[in-house]
Amino acid sequence: MTDLPEDVIDEVERLTRLARDAVDEDESTAYREKRDEMVAEYDYVTREREDDDGAVLVCYPDDWVEGDTVRPERIDDVDRGVERPLSGPGEGDYEAVAEHNDEIVAAAAREGPVHEANVRALADFADNHYAKPIPDLTRDELEEFLDEYFVRNAWPTDRQRERVDDSIRLAFEKSETACPLE
């Protein structure tokens, strides 16, 4: 079993996707440096590789690696390594996911500026943290949005805070999907 906590793996994957999508080389480098610092705290290193199925993020224990080469004789337990595909939503399909979420924001805008702002924050969270359409967000992801992202990153007004649960339900309603918070 890997020594990397699941939340660290998720964040490392998110930073890698942001680095790959960044248009500015300095921004891309900053994301990768932050990613590498995070895994280094657990004595891991990261690599990105291309295979037949697309891009893959790989996290290896640093004792497996010498220079830039993985030394097979040092691999004691393959389950300590982590591989995450970067193809699919988040790469290539990222634009389609963002467009889909923008349509939900536009539908929410017809219900007023408070819902529009709240659903925009939800769309940004879904796009940037999970690279997935709003209707695919799980209950845990929505709770993360409410407990962490919304309060820290959306700069909500009092009115937005009061209506955020209704806004989330509205977003799911507009996408004709049952809200996991129900």
C-alpha positions in Angstrom: 0.0 0.0 0.0 1.2 3.5 -0.8 2.6 5.8 1.9 0.9 8.8 0.1 -2.4 9.9 1.6 -5.3 9.9 -0.8 -5.9 13.6 -0.4 -2.2 14.3 -1.3 -2.5 12.0 -4.4 -5.6 13.9 -5.5 -3.9 17.3 -5.0 -0.8 16.1 -6.9 -3.0 15.0 -9.8 -4.8 18.3 -9.8 -1.6 20.3 -9.8 -0.2 18.1 -12.6 -3.3 18.8 -14.7 -3.0 22.5 -14.0 0.6 22.4 -15.0 -0.2 20.6 -18.3 -3.0 23.1 -19.1 -1.1 26.3 -18.1 -0.3 28.6 -21.0 2.5 30.3 -19.1 5.7 28.3 -18.7 6.4 30.0 -15.3 2.9 29.0 -14.1 3.4 25.4 -15.3 6.8 25.2 -13.5 5.3 26.6 -10.3 2.5 23.9 -10.2 5.1 21.2 -10.8 7.4 22.5 -8.1 4.5 22.6 -5.6 3.5 19.1 -6.6 7.1 17.8 -6.2 7.4 19.5 -2.8 4.2 17.8 -1.6 5.4 14.3 -2.5 8.9 14.9 -1.3 7.5 15.3 2.3 6.6 11.6 2.0 9.9 10.6 0.3 8.3 10.3 -3.1 9.1 11.6 -6.6 6.8 12.3 -9.5 7.1 11.5 -13.2 4.8 12.1 -16.1 4.9 9.6 -18.9 3.1 9.0 -22.1 1.9 5.5 -23.0 -0.6 4.1 -25.5 -3.6 5.2 -23.4 -2.3 8.8 -23.0 -0.5 10.7 -20.2 0.0 9.1 -16.8 1.1 10.7 -13.5 3.5 8.3 -11.6 4.6 8.7 -8.0 7.5 6.5 -6.8 9.1 6.1 -3.5 12.4 7.9 -3.9 14.4 4.9 -2.7 13.3 3.2 -6.0 15.0 5.9 -8.1 18.6 6.6 -8.9 19.0 9.8 -10.9 16.1 9.8 -13.3 16.0 6.0 -13.5 13.8 3.6 -11.6 15.9 0.7 -10.4 13.7 -2.5 -10.6 15.8 -4.3 -8.1 14.9 -1.7 -5.5 11.1 -2.2 -5.8 10.1 -4.0 -2.7 6.3 -3.6 -3.0 4.7 -2.4 -6.3 1.7 -1.2 -4.3 3.8 1.6 -2.8 3.8 3.2 -6.3 0.9 5.3 -7.6 -0.2 5.8 -11.2 -3.0 8.1 -12.2 -4.2 8.5 -15.8 -4.2 12.1 -16.9 -6.1 11.5 -20.1 -9.9 11.8 -20.3 -11.6 14.5 -18.3 -9.0 17.1 -17.4 -7.0 16.7 -20.6 -8.5 16.9 -24.1 -12.0 16.7 -22.6 -11.4 19.5 -20.2 -12.9 22.1 -22.5 -16.1 19.9 -22.9 -16.4 19.6 -19.1 -15.9 23.3 -18.7 -18.5 24.1 -21.4 -21.0 21.7 -19.8 -20.5 23.4 -16.4 -20.8 26.9 -18.0 -24.2 25.9 -19.4 -25.3 25.0 -15.9 -24.0 28.4 -14.7 -26.0 30.1 -17.5 -29.1 28.3 -16.5 -28.6 29.3 -12.9 -28.1 32.9 -13.9 -31.7 33.0 -15.0 -32.6 32.4 -11.4 -30.7 35.5 -10.2 -27.2 36.8 -9.5 -26.8 35.0 -6.1 -27.5 31.6 -7.7 -25.3 32.5 -10.7 -22.3 33.4 -8.4 -22.7 30.3 -6.3 -23.0 27.9 -9.2 -20.0 29.7 -10.9 -18.0 28.9 -7.8 -19.2 25.3 -7.9 -18.3 25.1 -11.6 -14.8 26.4 -10.9 -14.4 23.9 -8.2 -15.6 21.0 -10.4 -13.4 22.2 -13.3 -10.2 22.9 -11.4 -10.3 20.3 -8.6 -11.9 17.3 -10.2 -12.1 18.1 -14.0 -15.6 16.7 -14.0 -19.1 17.9 -14.8 -21.1 19.2 -11.9 -23.7 16.4 -12.1 -20.8 13.9 -11.5 -19.7 15.4 -8.2 -20.2 13.1 -5.3 -21.6 13.9 -1.8 -18.0 14.0 -0.4 -16.9 16.4 -3.1 -19.9 18.6 -2.6 -19.2 18.7 1.2 -15.5 19.6 0.4 -16.8 22.4 -1.8 -19.1 23.7 1.0 -16.7 23.2 3.9 -13.4 24.3 2.3 -13.6 25.7 -1.2 -16.6 28.0 -1.0 -15.7 29.7 2.3 -12.0 30.2 1.3 -12.1 30.8 -2.4 -15.5 32.1 -3.4 -15.5 35.2 -1.2 -19.3 34.8 -0.7 -21.6 37.5 0.5 -23.9 36.8 3.4 -26.7 36.3 0.8 -24.6 33.8 -1.1 -23.9 31.8 2.1 -27.6 31.7 3.0 -28.5 30.4 -0.5 -25.6 28.1 -1.4 -27.4 24.9 -0.6 -30.3 26.0 -2.8 -27.9 26.9 -5.5 -26.3 23.5 -5.5 -29.7 21.9 -5.7 -30.6 24.2 -8.5 -27.4 23.2 -10.4 -28.4 19.6 -10.2 -32.0 20.3 -11.1 -30.8 22.2 -14.2 -28.8 19.2 -15.2 -31.7 16.9 -14.5 -29.7 14.9 -12.0 -30.5 14.0 -8.4 -28.5 16.1 -5.9 -26.3 13.9 -3.7 -26.9 16.2 -0.8 -30.6 15.1 -0.6 
